Amino acid sequence: MESEIATPAAASALMRARQVYAMAILCLFIGLAVGYLMRSSQLAVPGRQSVPASPQASAAGGTPNPHHLSLEEMHVMADKKAAPLLEKLKSNPNDSELLVQIGAIYHTTHRFKEAAGYYQRALDTDPKNVPIRTKLASSLYRNGDIDGAIAQLNQALKYEPKDANALFDLGMIKLQGQGDAKGAIAAWQHLLKTNPDLSPDRKATVLKLMADVMTMMGDQQGMNKQQRSHNEHQ
């Protein structure tokens, strides 16, 4: 009798451990993938200064890779990179291109609050600019404002209902920020449906995320069903 009780309990514990592990892996992937689609379609800014993010840049003697620096070092680097742009901004405070450049520098160096401020200023000059609004949403999310980020993405989708970047990030933030797996899948399904020309690698990324989330949801449903059955037999 004891073994009959222990078996479902052990199975439930194993299922829970698998779910936690799967969620951890998925969240790690999401953390790496946030803005994945967006990075390849950055707002075109003539002559903009970018912050390199590849190990090759550091190896070649270029700007240090922000991911290899401490938070304090990244903040110092951000100030140095932004200084000449901030000087230019004094003569034209509403220059959206400069504002976006500065926002990108601060976002890359994990100063998300400052990045959001500059993106918002750029957006104030062009409210219907979906790429800027998507960047603002990303900075808000990274700064912990989940509701604000989702609100910005929803607004962006009112202007461009098929925008792949906004739909991609909306799905990720719904999943990781709100635990809304169904909402995430719905956003990604809409992305694939409305963007049939999405490149193969990006499509594969979205499909992999959807498959992982569906597996996670299936494990959760199975664990819940098993737990209910166990409780009924006690």
N, C-alpha and C positions, 0 to 999 in steps of 0.2 A: 504493500500500500504506500509505504514511504517512497519507494522508487517511482511509483506512478505520479506522485506529487512533485518529486524532485525533477523528473524528466522535463515537464513543460516549463518549470521554473528555470531550469538550466538553459533550455532552448530559448526562453524569453530573454534571459541575460545575454546569451550569445547573439541573438538578433539585435538587441539594443547596442551591444558593443560594435557589431557590424555597421549599424546605422550611424553611430557616433563617428566611427572611422570614415565612413563614406561621406558624411557631412563635412568632416574636417578636410578631407581631400578636395571635395567640391568647393568649399570656401577658399581653400588655398588657390585653386585654379581660377576661381572668380576674382580673387584679389589680384592675380596676375593678369587677368583678362579684361578688367574694367577699362573701358576706352579702347579696346582692341581694334574695333572697327574704326573708331574715330581717329586713331593715330595715323591712319593712312589717308585721311581726308582732312587734314588740318587746314584751317582757314588760310588761304593764300595771302601772304603779306609780303609785298615786295621788299627785299633787303632785310628781312627780319633776322634777328640773332636768335638762334635756337640753343637750347642747353643739351649737349650730347648726352645720350643715355646708354651708349654701348661701350663694352669693355675695350673695343678696338680703338675708340677715341682716346681713352686714357693711355693705352699702349703706344699710340702714335705721338704722345706728347701733347695732345689737345686738352680741352677742358676736362677736368676730372669727372669721372662717372659719379653722379650724385648718389647712386645706390651703394657706393663703396665708401661714403663719407659718413661721419657722425652727423647728428641732427644740427649741432652747433656749427659744424663746418659747412653744411649745406646752407644754413642761414647766412653765413658770411659770404659764401659764393653768390647767393641770390642778390645780396645787396650790391656786390661788385658788378654783377651782370646787369642789374637794373639801373644802376646809377646814371649811365649816359642816356638811357631812355627816359628816365625821370626828368633829367635836365631838359631834354627836348620837349617833354610834355608841358613844361612850364609855359612855353610860347603858344601851345595849342592844347589846352586841357581836354578837349573833346575829340582828339585824334583817336579814333577807334582802333586803328592799326597798332599804334603805340600801346594803347591800353591792353589790347589782346596779347601783345608781345610780353608786356610786364606781367600780366596774369599768368601766362605760360611759364615764365621763369619762376614765379612764386609757387605755382602748383607743382612743378617738377621737383622743387626743393622742399616740399612738404609744408609750405606756409599757405595752407589752404584758405584761411580766413582772408588774408591779404589778396590771394588770387581771386577769390569770389568777389571782393570789392572792386577790383579792376575790371573783371568781366562784366560786373553789373553796370559799371560806368560806361563800358563800351556798348552794352546792350541798350542803355538809356538813349544812345544816339541812333540806334537802329533796332527797335523792339522786335521786328519780324525776322531778325537774323538768327536762323535756327542753329547753325554751327556754334555761334557764340553762346546761345542759350544752353546748348548741350554741354559746353565747357563749364559754364556757370554751375549747372546741375552736378557735374562731376566734382567740382571743388566744394560745393555745399555738402555733398554726400561724404566726401573725405573728411570734412570738418565736423561731421556728426549730425548735420541737419537733413535727416532722411525725408521728412515731409516736404521740406523746401525743395529738395532735389527732385522729388517726384512731381511736385507742382510745376517746376520749370520744364520738365520733360513733357508733361501733359500739355502745357502751353505750347511748347515747340511743335507737338504733334497736331495741334489745332491749325498751325500754319502749314505744316508739311506732314500729313498723315502717314506717308510712306517712308519717312526718313529712317534709314537703317540704323544710324548711330543712336538716335533717340530711342528707338524701339529696343535695341540691344541693351543699352544701359538701363532702360526702364525695367526690363526683365531681370537684370542682375540685381538692381537695387530692391525690387520687390522681393526677390528671393532672399538675398543676404541681409537686407535691412529690415524687412518686415516678416520674413519667414513665409511669404505667400508664394508657394510653389505653383499653384494653379494660375495665379496672375502672371508669374514669370513665363510659364509655358505659353500662355495666351499671347503675350507680347512677342515672343519669339516665333510663334506660328504665324502671327500677322506679318512679322518681318519677312519670313520666307515667302509667304503668299504674295506680298506686295513688291518684293524685290527678286524677281525670277532671274535677273542677270547678276546676282551676287557672285563674287569670285568663288571658286571651288574651296579654297582654304578657309574663307570666312564662313561659307555655308557649312563646311565640316565642323567648324568651331561651334556654331549654333546648334547643329544636330547632336554633337557630343554633349553639350550642356543639357539639352532636352532629354536625351537618353539617360544621363546620370540622374537628373531630377526625377524622372519617371520611375527609375529603379529605386530611388530613395523613398518615393511615395508608396511604391509597392511594398517595400520592406516595412514601412510604417503601418500600412493597412494589415499586412500579414501578422505583425506583432500584436496589433490591437485585437485582431480576431482571435489569436491564440490566447491572449490574456483573458478575453471574455469567456472563452471556452473553459479555461482553467478555473476561473472564478465560479462558473456555473457548476463545476464538479466538486467544489470544495464543500 
